[in-house]
């Protein structure tokens, strides 16, 4: 019987098999890397706004409390965005002719709210409650990055489910008590950290607090700190076994 395939077919077949064996995992890894890159997550990518609002100027340089603008962060799932009247409480007196603030003045004169572009958001099938996290003493920067040093706000963390579960499965790595201010409630501690940073700078902060202010804190692995965290988890009545249940965030 005549030979159907030429000898070169062996080499072609081998090359094809090697190509599939190497190419498929390579493509899969490339897509996985792309899905976690800033191109997809938008982490550290500033988002343009109708008004170039600078958190660094308002929160750090002027020392305005977060809650002055985000009025519902302690009592609601939604942190809230400031009404135009809040902006005008200052800007009716200062920078009254700045062209950068023209959208604010137009909004105030017409009664039309400013349409801010949301930087941090979760899908519609995910429920996130700011007030619960604030009540347990989790600092804003844990999720949002170094907001006090952002000229134009950007996303500080990817908000992917795996990232959220790192805390939900081991909250003792994230919860802590400022031992220099034992009189503060967890909620008060959240916002006091910014005042503490204003007063002392980095030298007056613990290593954990420094990482929080830099936006690099991803939980502690120090066993002594984790032991204290576990005590707080028990004291706050946090039910760790339920935190990873689907219904906690999806309902």
Residue pairs with C-beta under 8 A, 6 or more apart in sequence:
34 40
35 41
36 158
36 160
38 44
38 45
41 155
41 158
41 159
41 160
42 154
42 155
43 154
43 155
43 156
43 157
43 158
44 145
44 154
44 155
44 156
45 154
45 155
46 150
46 151
46 152
46 153
46 154
47 117
47 119
47 152
47 153
47 154
47 155
48 117
48 152
49 116
49 117
49 152
49 153
50 103
50 114
50 115
50 116
50 117
51 100
51 101
51 103
51 104
51 114
52 100
52 151
52 152
53 152
53 153
54 150
54 151
54 152
55 147
55 148
55 149
55 150
55 151
55 153
56 148
56 149
56 150
56 151
57 151
58 64
58 69
59 66
59 147
59 148
59 194
60 148
60 149
60 198
63 195
63 198
65 191
65 194
66 73
66 140
66 191
66 194
67 73
67 74
67 191
68 82
68 86
69 80
69 81
69 82
69 86
70 79
70 80
70 81
70 82
71 80
71 82
72 78
72 79
72 80
72 130
73 79
73 80
73 130
73 131
73 134
74 130
74 131
74 134
74 135
74 187
75 131
76 129
76 130
76 131
77 127
77 128
77 129
77 130
77 131
78 130
79 130
81 116
83 113
84 104
84 107
84 108
84 113
84 114
85 108
87 101
87 104
87 108
88 104
88 105
88 108
91 101
91 104
91 105
95 101
103 114
104 114
106 112
107 113
107 114
119 153
119 154
119 155
120 143
120 144
120 155
120 159
122 128
122 159
125 250
126 249
126 250
127 249
127 250
127 251
128 249
133 143
134 186
134 187
134 190
135 186
135 187
136 171
136 175
136 186
136 236
136 238
137 175
137 176
137 177
137 186
137 187
137 189
137 190
137 232
138 174
138 175
138 190
139 189
139 190
139 193
139 212
140 147
140 190
141 147
141 148
141 156
141 212
141 213
141 215
141 217
142 174
142 212
142 217
143 156
143 157
143 159
144 156
144 157
144 215
145 154
145 155
145 156
145 157
145 215
146 156
146 213
146 214
146 215
147 153
147 156
147 215
148 194
148 197
148 213
156 215
157 163
164 249
165 244
166 173
166 218
166 219
167 173
167 174
167 219
168 243
168 244
168 248
169 240
169 243
169 244
170 219
170 240
171 229
171 233
171 238
171 240
171 243
172 226
172 227
172 229
172 230
172 232
172 233
173 219
173 220
173 221
173 226
173 229
174 219
174 220
174 229
175 229
175 232
175 233
175 236
175 238
176 208
176 220
176 225
176 228
176 229
176 232
177 186
177 189
177 228
177 232
178 184
178 189
178 192
178 193
178 196
178 209
181 189
181 192
184 192
186 236
193 209
193 212
193 213
196 204
196 205
196 209
197 204
197 205
197 209
197 213
202 210
202 213
205 213
208 217
208 220
208 225
211 217
220 226
220 229
233 240
242 248
